[in-house]
Amino acid sequence: MTVTEIEGAVTRVQLKGRLDAAGADRVGMRFMASLAGVGQKAVIDMGGVDFIASLGIRMLISAARTLATKGGAMALYGATEMVQGVFDDAALDQLIPISATEGEALAAVQG
């Protein structure tokens, strides 16, 4: 997991590897801590994630809800075909904006 600040005080989190039970457990606390600011906006680069399970999806939903309650926003982008398929099956786009590119994700969180 890599965290950087990008344009307009938006946090970019690049996730890599497997977001199964072990992977979500390994990065979950750091992931949530990186998104802890009030009114924070974040884009999550899913391009390096090669597998996601229910605990990984739960981690993303929890982060998005936490940000929303603090007046922030979060969007996902760059998911591989397999991960995007899981997102589609779970209808995750009903809870979190999902984009193909970072630019589209930035537009989604900016307003």
Secondary structure, DSSP 8 states (H G I E B T S, - for coil): -EEEEEGGGEEEEEEEEEESHHHHHHHHHHHHHHT-STT-EEEEEEEEEEEE-HHHHHHHHHHHHHHHHTT-EEEEE---HHHHHHHHHHTGGGTS-EESSHHHHHHHHH-
